[in-house]
Amino acid sequence: MGHPGYSIYLCAIPSPNSTRASLGWIPFFEAVSRRQPPGRGPVQKLIVLESWVEVPIDATLTSPITRFHGLVKLTLSSLCFRVSGCAFRLTDDDVAEISVALPCLTEATFGHVCCVNSCRTTVSSLLSLSTHCKDLVALEIHFNTTNLLDDLTAISEVLQRRGVRSLQKCKLRWLNMWNAPVRIREEDRRSVAAGFLAIFPSLCRIITNADTGWNLFE
């Protein structure tokens, strides 16, 4: 059975006026949501929000979205491929707040991953999503891969010390990291794969550029 509810699709031609007009609907619906009694009103039944308006992905954009607690699918586009730098500006704390606020997510795209690798998010963001979004099956999100093996190893050690078992309930199978700028040494492949599986036990594929060395499960 599908999810009964409403969907919003936002798009705009690349001009400042049309971009502001399209994105203005998000805080508008958020304001409507705040005026509705808990659990009532069409905005609180919003299950799909897809924005193809290319803007920086930051807390200003995502903060009103966290009011839509029933969201099942969230798609955001970013400016990364139109500017000379990364336009993904969320932090691990921002992603943690999103994860807690939107526990029903099954598909989430936080802007298409670019190759700049200057973002402030780390694999800790993946852990937040795995902990709180149990039905998540497909994910695309920026996170810094500069110290990937060390970061994954640290997360795995923390989980082992805590004896965390709840992560096994997360259903994520697809992680999209197509343009992530990292090369994994052959001798590290098993350790990196184990690190990802510690966070997402159901993970079966990382979608990657064949030249980046991310094909860990093939």
N, C-alpha and C positions, 0 to 999 in steps of 0.2 A: 504494500500500500504506500502511496505517496504521502507527502506531508501537506495537509490542508493549510493554505495560507496564501500570502501575497508576495509578489516579486516586484523589484524595482530595477530597471536597466537605465543607466545614465551614459550618454555619449555626447560629444560636442565636436564641432569643427575646430581646428587649431587656432582659436583667437581668444584673447583675454576675456572679452565680454561673454562669449558663449561658454567658456570654461567656468567662470564665476556663476553664471546662471544655472548650469547643470549641477555643480557641486552645492549650490545654495539649497537644493532640495534635501540634502542630508540633515543639516541642522534644523530645517523646517520640520521634517518628520520627527526628529528627536524632540523638538519643542512640543509637538502634538502629543508625543508619547508621554511626556512629563505631566501633561494636563489630564490624561486618561486615568481612571481608576486602575489599580493593579490587575493585570490579566485581561483587560478589556480594551476594545478599540482595534481598528484594522492595523495600525502601526505595530501593535504588539503581536500581531500574527505574521509579521514580515519574516519570510524564511529565505528569500534570495535577494541579495544585493550585488549587482554587477556594475561596476563603474569603469568605463573605457575612456574616461577623461584622464589624460596623461598629466599628472601633477606629482609633486614630492609626496612621498609616503611618510607622514609625520604624525605626531600626537594630535595636532589640530584637526587633521582629517579623521583619525580613527576614534577620537574621544566621543563624539556624538553617536558613532556606530555602535559603541559598546552598550547603548541603551536598548538595542534590538536583541534581547536575550535569546530569542527563538531562532536566530539565523542558522540556517543549515548550509548555505553556500555563500561565500564572500569572495568577490573578485575585485581587486584594485589594480589599476595600471599606474605606472610611474614614468617619469621623464628620463630615466637613465639612458635611453638610446637616442635621446634628442639633445642632450647637453653633454658637456665635456667633463662629466663626473657623476658619481653615484647620487641619486635623488632619494635613496632610502634612508630615513633619518630616525627610525624608531630605535629604542634601546631595549635591552633585555627586560627592564622593568615595565616598559610600555607593552611588550608582548605578553608578559605575565598578566598584566591587567586585562588585556584583550582575551586571553585564554580563560581566565576566571569568569569574565562577563559573558562569553559566548561558548558555553559548554556543548551546544548542540551541533557545532560545525562538523560537517562531513567532508567538505571541500573548501580549501582556502588558498587564495593566491594573493600575496602581498607584493605586487609589482614583479615584473619579470627580472630574474636575477641577472645582474651585469657583471663585468669582469674587473671592475675597479678595485674591489675588495677593501674599501675604506669604511664600511658600515661599522656601527658600534655594537650590533647584535652578535652573539656568539652561539655555540651549541646549547647554552643555557636556555635560549629561547625555544629550542626544540624540546627540551625537557619540560618546560612549562606547558607547551601544547600537548605533549603526550600525557602529562599528569591530569589535565583538566578537560581535554576534548577527546573523550574515549571513543567516539564514533568517527573520528577523522580518518579518512582513507587516502586522501590526496592532498599534497602540500607543496607550495612553492614559496620560499621566503629567503631573503638575503641573510647570510650570517658570515662573519669573518672567518676565513680559512687559513690565516697566516700561521697559526699554531694548532692546526687541526688535530693532529695525533695526540699532542699533549692535552688539549682541551677534552677530547673524547675519553682519554685515559683517566683524567681527573673526575669526570662525570661518572664513569663506570665504577671507580673506587668509592665514590660517595654513595652510589646506589648499593654497592655490595655491603658497605658498613651499616647502612640503614636497613638492609634486608627488604628493600622496597619491592613489593610484588604487584602493586596496583597497576604498574605500567604495562603488565601483560594484557590488560584489558584494552589498551589502545589498539585500534585496528589499522593504523596507517600502513599502506602497502606501496605507495608511490611518493617519492621525494624528488621534486624537480630542481636540479642544480645545474642546468644546462651550461651556463656560461661561467660557473665558478672557477676562478683562476688558481688551480692547485694541481700539482703533480704528486702522485703517491708512489713512493719507492716500492718495488716488488716485495721486498722483505717486510714492508709495513702494511700491505694490503689486508692481511688477515686481522691485524690489530685494529685497523680503521673500521673494517666491516663489523667486528665484534663491538666496537664502540657505538656504532649506529644502532646495532641490534639491541644493545643494552637500553637504549632510549625508546626505540620502536621495535619491539619483538616480532611484529608481523611484517616488517619491511621486506619486500622482495625485489624492489628495483629502485635504483637511483638513476633518474633520467639525466644523461650527461652528454657533453660533447666528447666524441670518441678520442679526441686528442688530449684530453685533460687527465686521463688516468683515473676516472671516477667509476669505471665499470667493475665495481667490487663484487657483484653477485653473478657475473657471467663467466 
